[in-house]
Amino acid sequence: MNTPLESHDPYLRTYTEPEVASLLCELHERGKPFGIRWGSAAVNGNTIDGRLLVDFGDTSVATVLNLLALLREAARE
């Protein structure tokens, strides 16, 4: 697995709300085969230091990307 992203990575500031919403859709789809559901996860429009937050515990985009990386890796195995 690649090194997990840190929530303070400046690269994360480049993500827009539509891009994060798309990532969340992918997260929902990739999580289904594993019984993982994030029905309430959504972009909440708030930012911390220029980084968008996601509503499932006000997590950062880094968390979403790290979860996707794990699910993508699991799908390859």
N, C-alpha and C positions, 0 to 999 in steps of 0.2 A: 504494500500500500504506500501511496505517496505520503509525504509529511502533511499532517493536518494544517489547514489554514488557521491563522490566529485572527481573532476578531478585530484586531487593530491594524491588519494589513491594509495599506493605502489602496491597493488594487480594488478592494471591496467598495470603495467610494464611487466606482464607475458604474455600478449596477443601478438601473432605473427600476421604478415600480413595475412596469410591464415585464421586464426581464426576470425580476424576482417572482412575480406571479407565475410566469412560465416555469421557473425552477420548482415552484411549489406544486404545480400540476404534475411535473415529472416525478417529484417526490411521492405524491399520492399514488401514481400509477406503479412506480417501482416498488412501493411498499406493500401493495395489495397481495402479491404472491407470498409474502412473509407474514401476512395477517397484521400488518402495521397500518394503522389508520391515523391520519392527521386531518380529520374533517374540519376542524376549526382553524387550521393554520392559514394565515392570510397576511398580506403586507398591511401593516397598520398605519403607514404614512408618517410615523415618527422616525426621527433620526437621532443618533448620538454621534457627535463629531463628524457629521456628514455621511454616516453609514445608516442605511435603512434597517429598521427592525421588523421582525416577523412575529405575529401573534401566535405563539404557543410558548408562553412564558417570556415574551419580549426578547427573543433570542436574536442573534445577529445573522446576517446572510452567511457568514462563515460556518455557522452550525448547519444551515441548510446544505451548503456545498459539501461539508464533511460527511453528512448523512448520505447524500447522493453518491459520493465517492464510495462509501461502504456498500451501498446497495448495488451500484454498478459492478463492483468487484465481486460481490456475492453472486450476481447473475452470470458472470463469466466462469465461475467455478462449477 
